[in-house]
């Protein structure tokens, strides 16, 4: 399989808004360090899960990969095309191949636009097919996401649908142009558990039908086992561990990953496992800790952890970790 997405040394810093007088006096700009020098690849047909606490930089990474926001530095390649230097018109034409499923369908759907028109809108933008062909394509997509009778749903408004149905509409809209790569940003986070499992099954089915490649962003590690081939764990804008689902889930290496895994509920009440809760609070992303970002909360922190950022260590052909426990 070829590399569809290749991210290298990606950085995004947001300037902190401060009073003009303070900026004139100090002449020092402060930044929120949202994404800090991350690299990863996604092979065609794979699903990479990006997991971590709120504020770890997951959503910012997804928006950077789609170039919805501009990176501070780094490289983002889609199918060999460098997105960071692409002009606006070339990027606009490429949009039909790279799409996004947002977390909140109510916020991403126009309340005054009928469901069918909302799904058809990307076809209008990219001038795909005739008027009749667009209509038929929308009906077909409504059937694929199990919104039937399709003709009835075409004429409805978002307020007339349930949360799960609205999320199906958002999925249909993202896939109507037959993209190759989709960023799913907390796509099932706002749904009930039963509806969540149905949506995950639907996303897997559509992945096979359209040969999709996903970047699946979530704070819930439990959902990744249903859909992800590989998992990347983020903490304070840094990828600290990445590997196959089996490696990460059954034998986590980084102390932070172990804490995330320990928080996943066990379906069998008889199975007891140790809960690992990191001490303290997540550090301020404006004033990052020296050395390893996780050392203020890590139960295994050593002196070197406070001074030096750990290098990537290869634990296997498919797995890397940033932790001094393994570099030692």
N, C-alpha and C positions, 0 to 999 in steps of 0.2 A: 504493500500500500504506500502511496505517495503522501508527502506532507502537504496538507491543505492549508494549515495555519502554522506559521513560525514566528514566534515573538522572541525578541532578543534584547536584553538590557533595557527593558521598558521602564520609564520613570514618569511620574506625574505629580507635580507639586502645585498646590493651589495657594496663591497669595492670600494672607490674612488681611481683612479690611480693618484698618486702624484709623483713628482721627488724624487729619492732615497735620495738625500741630505736632503730634507725637512723632509722625514720620519725618517732619522737618528737623526736629531736635535730635532724634536718635540716628536718622539716616540708615536705619537697619530694617530691612524687610523680613517679616516672618512668613513662613510657609507651612501649610498642612501637607505633610509627607504622605500622600495617599497611596502611591505605588512606588516601591523602592527597588529598582534594578531587578526585574523579574524576567525569566526566560522559560519558555515552554513550547512544545509542538503538539499539534493535534493531527493525527493521520486521517485520511479520507475514510469516512464511514464510522469513525470512532466517536465516543462521547467522553469528554473530559469533565469531571466534576470539580468545581472550584468551591471549596468549603472554608468556613472560618466564622468567627464571631461577627456581630454587627460592627461596622467600622473598620474591618480588616482590609478593605480595598477591593472586594470582589466585584461589586457593581461598577466601580470606576474602571476596573480592568476590562469588563465586558463592553463598556462604552468606548474605551480606547481602541479595543480590537475592531469595533465597527466604525471607528473614527467619527463617533458622534461628538467627542471632545478631542482636542488636540493634545498629543503627548508633549511633555517637557523635553524628553529625549528618548532614543531607542528606535528599534525597527519592528514593523509589523508587516508580515508578508502573507498575502492570501493567494494561494495557487501560483506562487512565484512572483506575484505583483507586489511591489513595495507601496503600501497604502499611505504611508506618512508623507510621501512626496507627490501623490497623485493630485492632479488639478480637479477643481470642483465638477466640471462636466464629465470627466472620465469616472470620477467617484459616483456621480449620480447615475450613470449608465450601469455601474457595477452593483448598485444597490439591490437590484432584483435578484442577485445571487447571494447576498448576505443580508439576513433579516433578523428581527428580534421579537421575542415574546416577553412583554412587560409583566411585572408582578400584579399591578392593579388594573383590571380591565375597565373599571368605571372611569379611571383617570385617562386611559389611553383611547377610549372610544368616544366619539362625538355624540352627545346625548340627542342631538337634533338630526342625526343621520341614520337612516334605516340600516338594518344589519346587512342586507344585500349590498347596499351602496358602499358601506364601510369596507366590506371584503373586496368589492370590485375596484375601489379607489386606486390601489397599486397598479392594476391593469390599465386604468385610465392614465396614470402618471407616465408609465413606460410605453403607452400606446401599443399594448399587446392585444391582437385579435380585433375582429369587428364587434359592433355593439351586441349582436346576437350571440357571438362566440363568447364574449365576456359574461353575458347573462347565464349561458349554459355552463360555463366553467365555474361560476359562483355556486350554482345549484349542485354541481358535482362535488364541490368542496364542502358544502354544507352537509351532504350525505356522508362524505368521508369522515367528518367529525361528529357524526351521529346526531345531527340536528334535523329531524324530519317531522312532518312533511317540509321539504326544503322550500317550496313556494310560500308556505305560511311564514317560516322564519325569515325569509327574504324581506318581507314587508313589516316585520316587527321593529321596535326600538329597543335600545339597551335596557331601559327601565322595566321592560316587560319580561325580561329574562332573569333566571336565577344566577348566582355567582358562578356555578360550574358551567352553565350554558354560555355566559359572557366570556369565560376563559376559552371555551371551544371556538367562539367567534374570533378571538384574538389569535388563536393558533391557526384558524382557517385563513385569516388575513395575512399572516406571516408566510404561509405556504402557497398562497394563490399564484405567485410568480414562479413557482417551482425552484426555490433557492437550493444552493448546495450546502450552505453553512448557516446555522441558526444559533443565536445566543438566547438561551432561556433564563431570564433573570428572575429567580424566585417564582417560577411559573406556577407552582402549585401551593405556595406558602399560605395563601389566604383562604384555602378551601378546607372543608371538613375532611377527616381522615378517609372516609369511604369514597368521597368524590375525588380526593387526591389520588387514590389508587387507580381509579378509572381513567383519570387524565394521564397518569404515567403509562398505563397500558396503551392508551391512544397514541401518546408520543412515540412509544416503541414501535407500534404498528405503522405509523406514518414514516418513521425513520427507515423502515424496510421498504415501504412502497416508493418513497422518493429518494432513497439512497442518501439520507441526510447525515451531516456531521454536526454534532451539538457541542456547545460550551454550556454546561448545566451549572448555573450558579445557585447555591443554596447554603443556608446556615444549619440545615437539618441533615446530619450525616446519615441518618437512617434511610432517607429516600434515595441516596446515591446507589445503594446496593441493588435497586430495581432497574436502574437505567445506565449507570456509568461503567465504562471499561477501565478508565484510569481516574485517579483522584489527585488533585493538587491542594495542599493545605496552606492557607494564608494566615499570617499574623502580622499586624501592623504594616501592611503593604509589602510583605516579603513572603515568597514561597519557601516554606521551611521543610516541606517533605512532598515528594511526588512519586507515584508508583501505580502499579495495577491495583484494582479494587481488592483482590484477594490479599495482596501484600499489606496494604494499608489497614484493611478492616480486621484481618485475623492476627496480624503481628505488627502493630504500630511501633515506630522507632522513636520519633521525637516526643519528648515529654508533653508538649502541647497536644499532639495528635492522640496520645494516650488519654489525656483528659477529655477530649472530644468523644472518643470511642466509649469511655466509661460512662458518659452521659446518655448514651443511646439506650432506651428502655428495652428490657428483655421480655419477649412475649411469654416465656415460661416463668411463672412466679417462683418456682423452686430453684431456679438458677440465681445464685447470689454472686455478685461481682463487686470488686472494690471501686468506690467512687473516688476519682481523683479530681479535686477542686483546686485550681491554681490560687495561690494566696494573693491578696491585694487586688487592685483595679488595673484595667488596661491603661498603660502609659499614654500621656498626651501625644498625639501624632505631630504636634508642633515642636515639641521638645523631646525628641527620641532618646531613649537610653543609649549609653555608650555600649560598645561590644554587641553581644547577642541581645536583640530586642526583648526576648522572653526572660532574660536572667532575673529581673526583679521579682518574678512570680514563680520561678522554677525551683522545685524541691531538690534538684541535683546540681544547682549552680556552683561553679568553681571560680577561682580567681581569674582565670583566663577568659571566662564568659563575660566578665565585667569590662574587659579591655579590648577584646578582638572579636569582630564578626566572624563566625565560623564559615569556612569554605564548604562548598558542596562536596559531599562524600558519596561515592558510588557504593551502594550496598548490594546491588545486583545489576544485571544488564538493563533492567527496566525501572530501577528505583534509586533515588537520591535523597539525602537528608542533609540539613544544615544544623549540626550539633557537635559541640566539642567532645561529647561523650564518645563519638565515633571517630573523630579526627585524632584523638589520643590513642 
